[in-house]
Amino acid sequence: METIGSLIDKICIINLRKYHLEQKLTSVDNSNVRRECRLKLEILSQQESDLINELNILYQDVSSGKKKIKVYRQFKTYGSNN
């Protein structure tokens, strides 16, 4: 199961990729490269939409109590005197 944080992270990464592809799309004159960029942008937009939908469903499940968020504690195991 994805976590809220991992979904947000993936959405952010997709947005960065989309930004850079859009920059490339406006700066390149080669029509084949532009076509490839547009195709990749369409795929990334669909992936982003899917992740946002998944995030919304998870948020609703957590808000309604249908799913619980586990808190994982991290323990330092090095440099300790114990």
Biopython code that builds the backbone (N, CA, C, O; Angstrom):
import numpy as np
from Bio.PDB.StructureBuilder import StructureBuilder

atoms = [
    (1, "MET", "N", (0.844, -1.185, 0.000)),
    (1, "MET", "CA", (0.000, 0.000, 0.000)),
    (1, "MET", "C", (0.891, 1.251, 0.000)),
    (1, "MET", "O", (1.872, 1.340, 0.739)),
    (2, "GLU", "N", (0.526, 2.186, -0.831)),
    (2, "GLU", "CA", (1.219, 3.469, -0.882)),
    (2, "GLU", "C", (0.857, 4.290, 0.356)),
    (2, "GLU", "O", (-0.227, 4.149, 0.921)),
    (3, "THR", "N", (1.779, 5.137, 0.754)),
    (3, "THR", "CA", (1.482, 6.071, 1.835)),
    (3, "THR", "C", (1.151, 7.426, 1.234)),
    (3, "THR", "O", (1.424, 7.680, 0.061)),
    (4, "ILE", "N", (0.564, 8.288, 2.040)),
    (4, "ILE", "CA", (0.248, 9.637, 1.574)),
    (4, "ILE", "C", (1.528, 10.340, 1.129)),
    (4, "ILE", "O", (1.552, 11.001, 0.090)),
    (5, "GLY", "N", (2.585, 10.195, 1.918)),
    (5, "GLY", "CA", (3.862, 10.835, 1.590)),
    (5, "GLY", "C", (4.468, 10.326, 0.299)),
    (5, "GLY", "O", (4.983, 11.107, -0.501)),
    (6, "SER", "N", (4.408, 9.002, 0.089)),
    (6, "SER", "CA", (4.996, 8.455, -1.137)),
    (6, "SER", "C", (4.205, 8.884, -2.367)),
    (6, "SER", "O", (4.790, 9.116, -3.425)),
    (7, "LEU", "N", (2.887, 8.995, -2.245)),
    (7, "LEU", "CA", (2.078, 9.469, -3.367)),
    (7, "LEU", "C", (2.386, 10.928, -3.696)),
    (7, "LEU", "O", (2.520, 11.295, -4.864)),
    (8, "ILE", "N", (2.496, 11.756, -2.657)),
    (8, "ILE", "CA", (2.828, 13.166, -2.875)),
    (8, "ILE", "C", (4.210, 13.290, -3.499)),
    (8, "ILE", "O", (4.420, 14.119, -4.384)),
    (9, "ASP", "N", (5.152, 12.473, -3.044)),
    (9, "ASP", "CA", (6.500, 12.485, -3.602)),
    (9, "ASP", "C", (6.470, 12.147, -5.090)),
    (9, "ASP", "O", (7.117, 12.820, -5.892)),
    (10, "LYS", "N", (5.730, 11.116, -5.460)),
    (10, "LYS", "CA", (5.633, 10.718, -6.867)),
    (10, "LYS", "C", (4.986, 11.818, -7.713)),
    (10, "LYS", "O", (5.414, 12.071, -8.839)),
    (11, "ILE", "N", (3.958, 12.468, -7.170)),
    (11, "ILE", "CA", (3.290, 13.561, -7.887)),
    (11, "ILE", "C", (4.265, 14.718, -8.102)),
    (11, "ILE", "O", (4.286, 15.317, -9.178)),
    (12, "CYS", "N", (5.062, 15.031, -7.101)),
    (12, "CYS", "CA", (6.063, 16.106, -7.229)),
    (12, "CYS", "C", (7.098, 15.774, -8.301)),
    (12, "CYS", "O", (7.474, 16.634, -9.097)),
    (13, "ILE", "N", (7.553, 14.528, -8.316)),
    (13, "ILE", "CA", (8.542, 14.107, -9.313)),
    (13, "ILE", "C", (7.959, 14.205, -10.722)),
    (13, "ILE", "O", (8.635, 14.656, -11.647)),
    (14, "ILE", "N", (6.712, 13.783, -10.881)),
    (14, "ILE", "CA", (6.061, 13.894, -12.187)),
    (14, "ILE", "C", (5.964, 15.351, -12.611)),
    (14, "ILE", "O", (6.188, 15.670, -13.779)),
    (15, "ASN", "N", (5.632, 16.242, -11.677)),
    (15, "ASN", "CA", (5.543, 17.660, -12.017)),
    (15, "ASN", "C", (6.890, 18.230, -12.439)),
    (15, "ASN", "O", (6.955, 19.060, -13.346)),
    (16, "LEU", "N", (7.954, 17.798, -11.796)),
    (16, "LEU", "CA", (9.288, 18.227, -12.213)),
    (16, "LEU", "C", (9.611, 17.738, -13.620)),
    (16, "LEU", "O", (10.150, 18.486, -14.435)),
    (17, "ARG", "N", (9.282, 16.493, -13.897)),
    (17, "ARG", "CA", (9.525, 15.938, -15.233)),
    (17, "ARG", "C", (8.711, 16.693, -16.283)),
    (17, "ARG", "O", (9.214, 17.010, -17.360)),
    (18, "LYS", "N", (7.445, 16.976, -15.956)),
    (18, "LYS", "CA", (6.600, 17.721, -16.889)),
    (18, "LYS", "C", (7.169, 19.115, -17.147)),
    (18, "LYS", "O", (7.176, 19.586, -18.284)),
    (19, "TYR", "N", (7.637, 19.761, -16.106)),
    (19, "TYR", "CA", (8.216, 21.101, -16.247)),
    (19, "TYR", "C", (9.404, 21.069, -17.215)),
    (19, "TYR", "O", (9.505, 21.900, -18.117)),
    (20, "HIS", "N", (10.291, 20.104, -17.013)),
    (20, "HIS", "CA", (11.485, 20.031, -17.858)),
    (20, "HIS", "C", (11.146, 19.635, -19.296)),
    (20, "HIS", "O", (11.786, 20.105, -20.237)),
    (21, "LEU", "N", (10.156, 18.783, -19.465)),
    (21, "LEU", "CA", (9.731, 18.441, -20.820)),
    (21, "LEU", "C", (9.097, 19.641, -21.515)),
    (21, "LEU", "O", (9.310, 19.851, -22.709)),
    (22, "GLU", "N", (8.320, 20.427, -20.776)),
    (22, "GLU", "CA", (7.718, 21.623, -21.354)),
    (22, "GLU", "C", (8.783, 22.642, -21.747)),
    (22, "GLU", "O", (8.656, 23.321, -22.767)),
    (23, "GLN", "N", (9.823, 22.744, -20.940)),
    (23, "GLN", "CA", (10.940, 23.631, -21.277)),
    (23, "GLN", "C", (11.625, 23.153, -22.556)),
    (23, "GLN", "O", (11.952, 23.950, -23.436)),
    (24, "LYS", "N", (11.832, 21.855, -22.642)),
    (24, "LYS", "CA", (12.479, 21.279, -23.825)),
    (24, "LYS", "C", (11.593, 21.475, -25.054)),
    (24, "LYS", "O", (12.081, 21.779, -26.142)),
    (25, "LEU", "N", (10.309, 21.299, -24.868)),
    (25, "LEU", "CA", (9.346, 21.431, -25.968)),
    (25, "LEU", "C", (9.382, 22.829, -26.579)),
    (25, "LEU", "O", (9.260, 22.981, -27.795)),
    (26, "THR", "N", (9.546, 23.834, -25.749)),
    (26, "THR", "CA", (9.560, 25.210, -26.251)),
    (26, "THR", "C", (10.919, 25.634, -26.782)),
    (26, "THR", "O", (11.020, 26.646, -27.475)),
    (27, "SER", "N", (11.956, 24.886, -26.472)),
    (27, "SER", "CA", (13.302, 25.310, -26.882)),
    (27, "SER", "C", (13.879, 24.517, -28.058)),
    (27, "SER", "O", (14.947, 24.854, -28.569)),
    (28, "VAL", "N", (13.177, 23.467, -28.488)),
    (28, "VAL", "CA", (13.701, 22.591, -29.538)),
    (28, "VAL", "C", (12.938, 22.833, -30.836)),
    (28, "VAL", "O", (11.718, 22.998, -30.834)),
    (29, "ASP", "N", (13.678, 22.852, -31.945)),
    (29, "ASP", "CA", (13.052, 23.052, -33.254)),
    (29, "ASP", "C", (12.749, 21.744, -33.977)),
    (29, "ASP", "O", (11.955, 21.730, -34.918)),
    (30, "ASN", "N", (13.367, 20.651, -33.552)),
    (30, "ASN", "CA", (13.202, 19.355, -34.196)),
    (30, "ASN", "C", (11.783, 18.828, -33.948)),
    (30, "ASN", "O", (11.383, 18.637, -32.800)),
    (31, "SER", "N", (11.029, 18.596, -35.022)),
    (31, "SER", "CA", (9.638, 18.156, -34.887)),
    (31, "SER", "C", (9.518, 16.762, -34.277)),
    (31, "SER", "O", (8.546, 16.482, -33.575)),
    (32, "ASN", "N", (10.492, 15.882, -34.531)),
    (32, "ASN", "CA", (10.452, 14.546, -33.927)),
    (32, "ASN", "C", (10.634, 14.622, -32.418)),
    (32, "ASN", "O", (9.958, 13.914, -31.671)),
    (33, "VAL", "N", (11.535, 15.468, -31.975)),
    (33, "VAL", "CA", (11.760, 15.648, -30.537)),
    (33, "VAL", "C", (10.524, 16.270, -29.894)),
    (33, "VAL", "O", (10.129, 15.878, -28.796)),
    (34, "ARG", "N", (9.918, 17.232, -30.570)),
    (34, "ARG", "CA", (8.713, 17.876, -30.047)),
    (34, "ARG", "C", (7.571, 16.871, -29.923)),
    (34, "ARG", "O", (6.833, 16.882, -28.938)),
    (35, "ARG", "N", (7.427, 16.008, -30.919)),
    (35, "ARG", "CA", (6.387, 14.978, -30.893)),
    (35, "ARG", "C", (6.620, 14.023, -29.729)),
    (35, "ARG", "O", (5.686, 13.651, -29.018)),
    (36, "GLU", "N", (7.873, 13.635, -29.544)),
    (36, "GLU", "CA", (8.230, 12.736, -28.438)),
    (36, "GLU", "C", (7.936, 13.396, -27.087)),
    (36, "GLU", "O", (7.435, 12.744, -26.171)),
    (37, "CYS", "N", (8.247, 14.682, -26.968)),
    (37, "CYS", "CA", (7.973, 15.412, -25.728)),
    (37, "CYS", "C", (6.470, 15.467, -25.446)),
    (37, "CYS", "O", (6.040, 15.270, -24.310)),
    (38, "ARG", "N", (5.675, 15.738, -26.487)),
    (38, "ARG", "CA", (4.216, 15.794, -26.302)),
    (38, "ARG", "C", (3.666, 14.449, -25.850)),
    (38, "ARG", "O", (2.799, 14.391, -24.978)),
    (39, "LEU", "N", (4.165, 13.369, -26.438)),
    (39, "LEU", "CA", (3.724, 12.031, -26.054)),
    (39, "LEU", "C", (4.072, 11.744, -24.598)),
    (39, "LEU", "O", (3.244, 11.236, -23.841)),
    (40, "LYS", "N", (5.293, 12.070, -24.216)),
    (40, "LYS", "CA", (5.712, 11.861, -22.822)),
    (40, "LYS", "C", (4.880, 12.710, -21.868)),
    (40, "LYS", "O", (4.535, 12.255, -20.778)),
    (41, "LEU", "N", (4.554, 13.939, -22.264)),
    (41, "LEU", "CA", (3.734, 14.807, -21.427)),
    (41, "LEU", "C", (2.331, 14.232, -21.232)),
    (41, "LEU", "O", (1.764, 14.323, -20.143)),
    (42, "GLU", "N", (1.779, 13.644, -22.283)),
    (42, "GLU", "CA", (0.461, 13.000, -22.167)),
    (42, "GLU", "C", (0.509, 11.839, -21.185)),
    (42, "GLU", "O", (-0.379, 11.686, -20.348)),
    (43, "ILE", "N", (1.545, 11.029, -21.293)),
    (43, "ILE", "CA", (1.691, 9.875, -20.388)),
    (43, "ILE", "C", (1.865, 10.348, -18.956)),
    (43, "ILE", "O", (1.237, 9.813, -18.042)),
    (44, "LEU", "N", (2.716, 11.351, -18.754)),
    (44, "LEU", "CA", (2.937, 11.874, -17.400)),
    (44, "LEU", "C", (1.667, 12.487, -16.823)),
    (44, "LEU", "O", (1.399, 12.349, -15.629)),
    (45, "SER", "N", (0.888, 13.157, -17.655)),
    (45, "SER", "CA", (-0.372, 13.744, -17.185)),
    (45, "SER", "C", (-1.341, 12.661, -16.739)),
    (45, "SER", "O", (-2.036, 12.826, -15.736)),
    (46, "GLN", "N", (-1.395, 11.555, -17.472)),
    (46, "GLN", "CA", (-2.263, 10.441, -17.081)),
    (46, "GLN", "C", (-1.776, 9.812, -15.777)),
    (46, "GLN", "O", (-2.578, 9.489, -14.901)),
    (47, "GLN", "N", (-0.459, 9.640, -15.651)),
    (47, "GLN", "CA", (0.092, 9.085, -14.413)),
    (47, "GLN", "C", (-0.203, 10.007, -13.235)),
    (47, "GLN", "O", (-0.564, 9.546, -12.152)),
    (48, "GLU", "N", (-0.049, 11.302, -13.449)),
    (48, "GLU", "CA", (-0.336, 12.273, -12.392)),
    (48, "GLU", "C", (-1.799, 12.188, -11.966)),
    (48, "GLU", "O", (-2.107, 12.193, -10.774)),
    (49, "SER", "N", (-2.692, 12.110, -12.942)),
    (49, "SER", "CA", (-4.119, 11.994, -12.655)),
    (49, "SER", "C", (-4.421, 10.731, -11.849)),
    (49, "SER", "O", (-5.199, 10.771, -10.895)),
    (50, "ASP", "N", (-3.806, 9.612, -12.234)),
    (50, "ASP", "CA", (-3.998, 8.352, -11.508)),
    (50, "ASP", "C", (-3.516, 8.463, -10.059)),
    (50, "ASP", "O", (-4.185, 7.999, -9.136)),
    (51, "LEU", "N", (-2.348, 9.081, -9.872)),
    (51, "LEU", "CA", (-1.793, 9.225, -8.517)),
    (51, "LEU", "C", (-2.642, 10.156, -7.664)),
    (51, "LEU", "O", (-2.848, 9.895, -6.478)),
    (52, "ILE", "N", (-3.136, 11.237, -8.253)),
    (52, "ILE", "CA", (-4.000, 12.163, -7.513)),
    (52, "ILE", "C", (-5.281, 11.458, -7.107)),
    (52, "ILE", "O", (-5.763, 11.644, -5.990)),
    (53, "ASN", "N", (-5.840, 10.648, -8.001)),
    (53, "ASN", "CA", (-7.037, 9.878, -7.680)),
    (53, "ASN", "C", (-6.761, 8.907, -6.533)),
    (53, "ASN", "O", (-7.559, 8.788, -5.604)),
    (54, "GLU", "N", (-5.630, 8.218, -6.607)),
    (54, "GLU", "CA", (-5.250, 7.287, -5.543)),
    (54, "GLU", "C", (-5.057, 8.016, -4.209)),
    (54, "GLU", "O", (-5.450, 7.513, -3.157)),
    (55, "LEU", "N", (-4.452, 9.201, -4.265)),
    (55, "LEU", "CA", (-4.256, 10.008, -3.061)),
    (55, "LEU", "C", (-5.600, 10.427, -2.461)),
    (55, "LEU", "O", (-5.779, 10.379, -1.244)),
    (56, "ASN", "N", (-6.534, 10.832, -3.304)),
    (56, "ASN", "CA", (-7.859, 11.230, -2.824)),
    (56, "ASN", "C", (-8.589, 10.069, -2.164)),
    (56, "ASN", "O", (-9.220, 10.239, -1.121)),
    (57, "ILE", "N", (-8.503, 8.891, -2.771)),
    (57, "ILE", "CA", (-9.147, 7.712, -2.196)),
    (57, "ILE", "C", (-8.523, 7.367, -0.846)),
    (57, "ILE", "O", (-9.238, 7.090, 0.117)),
    (58, "LEU", "N", (-7.197, 7.383, -0.771)),
    (58, "LEU", "CA", (-6.511, 7.086, 0.483)),
    (58, "LEU", "C", (-6.886, 8.109, 1.553)),
    (58, "LEU", "O", (-7.133, 7.746, 2.703)),
    (59, "TYR", "N", (-6.927, 9.386, 1.174)),
    (59, "TYR", "CA", (-7.291, 10.440, 2.120)),
    (59, "TYR", "C", (-8.706, 10.211, 2.658)),
    (59, "TYR", "O", (-8.947, 10.340, 3.858)),
    (60, "GLN", "N", (-9.632, 9.875, 1.769)),
    (60, "GLN", "CA", (-11.008, 9.617, 2.204)),
    (60, "GLN", "C", (-11.078, 8.408, 3.124)),
    (60, "GLN", "O", (-11.808, 8.423, 4.115)),
    (61, "ASP", "N", (-10.321, 7.357, 2.803)),
    (61, "ASP", "CA", (-10.307, 6.153, 3.641)),
    (61, "ASP", "C", (-9.738, 6.448, 5.026)),
    (61, "ASP", "O", (-10.253, 5.950, 6.028)),
    (62, "VAL", "N", (-8.688, 7.248, 5.087)),
    (62, "VAL", "CA", (-8.089, 7.609, 6.377)),
    (62, "VAL", "C", (-9.037, 8.521, 7.153)),
    (62, "VAL", "O", (-9.223, 8.348, 8.358)),
    (63, "SER", "N", (-9.632, 9.488, 6.466)),
    (63, "SER", "CA", (-10.553, 10.426, 7.125)),
    (63, "SER", "C", (-11.775, 9.730, 7.693)),
    (63, "SER", "O", (-12.280, 10.113, 8.748)),
    (64, "SER", "N", (-12.252, 8.708, 6.996)),
    (64, "SER", "CA", (-13.449, 7.997, 7.456)),
    (64, "SER", "C", (-13.128, 6.914, 8.482)),
    (64, "SER", "O", (-14.038, 6.332, 9.072)),
    (65, "GLY", "N", (-11.854, 6.642, 8.699)),
    (65, "GLY", "CA", (-11.463, 5.605, 9.645)),
    (65, "GLY", "C", (-11.394, 4.222, 9.024)),
    (65, "GLY", "O", (-11.126, 3.238, 9.713)),
    (66, "LYS", "N", (-11.634, 4.149, 7.732)),
    (66, "LYS", "CA", (-11.577, 2.862, 7.041)),
    (66, "LYS", "C", (-10.159, 2.302, 7.029)),
    (66, "LYS", "O", (-9.960, 1.089, 7.089)),
    (67, "LYS", "N", (-9.173, 3.201, 6.949)),
    (67, "LYS", "CA", (-7.764, 2.810, 7.002)),
    (67, "LYS", "C", (-7.066, 3.619, 8.072)),
    (67, "LYS", "O", (-7.427, 4.765, 8.340)),
    (68, "LYS", "N", (-6.074, 3.018, 8.674)),
    (68, "LYS", "CA", (-5.281, 3.679, 9.712)),
    (68, "LYS", "C", (-3.873, 3.923, 9.194)),
    (68, "LYS", "O", (-3.325, 3.121, 8.439)),
    (69, "ILE", "N", (-3.305, 5.030, 9.606)),
    (69, "ILE", "CA", (-1.920, 5.332, 9.260)),
    (69, "ILE", "C", (-1.050, 4.836, 10.402)),
    (69, "ILE", "O", (-1.270, 5.189, 11.560)),
    (70, "LYS", "N", (-0.065, 4.020, 10.073)),
    (70, "LYS", "CA", (0.875, 3.535, 11.076)),
    (70, "LYS", "C", (2.028, 4.519, 11.190)),
    (70, "LYS", "O", (2.517, 5.050, 10.193)),
    (71, "VAL", "N", (2.444, 4.746, 12.413)),
    (71, "VAL", "CA", (3.603, 5.590, 12.656)),
    (71, "VAL", "C", (4.768, 4.673, 12.986)),
    (71, "VAL", "O", (4.723, 3.898, 13.941)),
    (72, "TYR", "N", (5.801, 4.778, 12.180)),
    (72, "TYR", "CA", (6.985, 3.956, 12.399)),
    (72, "TYR", "C", (8.045, 4.798, 13.096)),
    (72, "TYR", "O", (8.438, 5.855, 12.602)),
    (73, "ARG", "N", (8.492, 4.330, 14.222)),
    (73, "ARG", "CA", (9.528, 5.016, 14.974)),
    (73, "ARG", "C", (10.890, 4.568, 14.477)),
    (73, "ARG", "O", (11.087, 3.393, 14.167)),
    (74, "GLN", "N", (11.821, 5.492, 14.403)),
    (74, "GLN", "CA", (13.183, 5.146, 14.017)),
    (74, "GLN", "C", (14.042, 5.162, 15.270)),
    (74, "GLN", "O", (13.974, 6.087, 16.079)),
    (75, "PHE", "N", (14.845, 4.132, 15.411)),
    (75, "PHE", "CA", (15.693, 4.009, 16.573)),
    (75, "PHE", "C", (17.153, 4.053, 16.148)),
    (75, "PHE", "O", (17.565, 3.359, 15.219)),
    (76, "LYS", "N", (17.919, 4.871, 16.833)),
    (76, "LYS", "CA", (19.347, 4.964, 16.579)),
    (76, "LYS", "C", (20.015, 3.733, 17.172)),
    (76, "LYS", "O", (19.853, 3.450, 18.359)),
    (77, "THR", "N", (20.763, 3.004, 16.360)),
    (77, "THR", "CA", (21.408, 1.777, 16.852)),
    (77, "THR", "C", (22.914, 1.893, 16.860)),
    (77, "THR", "O", (23.604, 0.927, 17.183)),
    (78, "TYR", "N", (23.439, 3.050, 16.513)),
    (78, "TYR", "CA", (24.882, 3.221, 16.481)),
    (78, "TYR", "C", (25.246, 4.411, 17.366)),
    (78, "TYR", "O", (24.436, 5.317, 17.566)),
    (79, "GLY", "N", (26.440, 4.401, 17.882)),
    (79, "GLY", "CA", (26.917, 5.507, 18.705)),
    (79, "GLY", "C", (26.182, 5.652, 20.022)),
    (79, "GLY", "O", (26.232, 6.714, 20.642)),
    (80, "SER", "N", (25.502, 4.607, 20.458)),
    (80, "SER", "CA", (24.737, 4.672, 21.680)),
    (80, "SER", "C", (25.500, 3.971, 22.800)),
    (80, "SER", "O", (26.177, 2.969, 22.568)),
    (81, "ASN", "N", (25.388, 4.493, 23.990)),
    (81, "ASN", "CA", (26.051, 3.888, 25.145)),
    (81, "ASN", "C", (25.210, 2.790, 25.772)),
    (81, "ASN", "O", (25.685, 2.099, 26.674)),
    (82, "ASN", "N", (24.002, 2.611, 25.330)),
    (82, "ASN", "CA", (23.097, 1.601, 25.919)),
    (82, "ASN", "C", (23.343, 0.233, 25.359)),
    (82, "ASN", "O", (22.671, -0.723, 25.747)),
]
sb = StructureBuilder()
sb.init_structure("model")
sb.init_model(0)
sb.init_chain("A")
sb.init_seg("    ")
for serial, (resi, resn, name, xyz) in enumerate(atoms, 1):
    if name == "N":
        sb.init_residue(resn, " ", resi, " ")
    sb.init_atom(name, np.array(xyz, "f"), 0.0, 1.0, " ", f" {name:<3s}", serial, name[0])
structure = sb.get_structure()
